[in-house]
Amino acid sequence: EAHEILDSMGRFFSLDGLLDQMVQFYSRIAQAGRVSILVLDGGGGALHFVQGTGFFGFEDDIRHMSLPLENSISGSVVRTQRPLLVQDIDRAIPKRSRSKLTYTSPSFMSIPLVHRGDVIGVINLSNRVDGGVFAQEDLDRVLTFTQGTADLISEGRRFSEVQRTFFRHTADVLLGIAENKSPYLNGHSTRVASLSLALARQLGFTEEEAGVLAESAKFHDLGRIAIDEAVLSRDGELEESEREQIKDHPVWSYRILGSIPGMDLDLEAIKSHHERYDGKGYPGGLLGEEIPMGGRIIAVVDAFDALTSERPYRSAMNRDQALEILDQNSWSQFDGRVVKAFKEMDIEH
């Protein structure tokens, strides 16, 4: 039920969806084969691509593009706050920076997006579909809508941030409920997140990648919210149906978190944190390198924290005992390289 509710709420507003509709609209009214919207970063020093169409084969490159304001066409439009209409881009701007993108028409338009007197970005249009050049009437037609576009983007970004904060809070609440169903798990998610961050760094992840994995590790057990509380608190032998409930929790974590927009998570790592290197894990029975590295990292950290914590069915082990167990299960339950990296860390527990 939580999954369905969150999925419905997530569809209520999508900034990406709004921006996609905008670029498709401008493509139609200007007969432009390529349209892009770029927005200024928080410091106002560079433009970042947020949505576009007509970048066939270059979508990933463009999405990670950061364009400095100096020595760029779009940057000059930001600085002057004046639209630019060019009928022959090579003749008008011979020293422009070149990209891998090809142009089917030499004509180009770049229009500043101004919200309450401040430039927040630009919209660029090129590759007129008939191979001709853009005229003043094309620019005038586009300018009719750019003020409203700037307002929509600005307010949409603000609302999107409020929405993201709300959904993050919702995820935290759900995680709290899941942990309260198993009191011995209190603090488990925070410890697993912290150790996953350190282990990811140890294995050479970038800071951004390590941060995403740590956030994912924090929520890896959220799916326990879907498991009967009596099953979670049982300190005796579980029946087969109850064991299957437990095995479902990575899938529930994956499904619920996948329904929450605006959270930068490695969902595959979450789903695979109970896979085994020998292929005997769950839920997918993945083998060796088939298991995402994030899942292999969380598996080691999750096991270590479980071993060094009090559980209803056994006492906590000390650090050295737990590391010995991990070592004994290298290349069967765990990726031996991940265990080795973990043992090399300065772990306090």
Buried (B, 14 or more C-beta within 10 A) or exposed (E): EBBEEBBEBBEEBBBEEBBBEBBEEBBEEBBBBBBBBBBBEEEEEBBBBBBBBBBEEBEEEBEEBEBEBEEBBBBBBBEEEEBBBBBEBEEBBEEBEEEEBEBEBBBBBBBBBBBEEEBBBBBBBBBBBEEEBBEEEBBEBBEEBBEEBBBBBBEBBEEBEEBBEEBBEBBBEBBBEBBEBBEBBEEBBBBBBBBBBBBBBBBEBEEEBBBBBBBBBBBBBBBBBBBEEEBBEBEEEEEEEBEEBBBBBBBBBBBBBBBBBBBEBBBBBBBBBBBBBEBEBBBBEBBEEEBBBBBBBBBBBBBBBBBBBEEEEEEEBEEEEBBBBBBEBBEEBBBBEBBBBBBEEEBEB
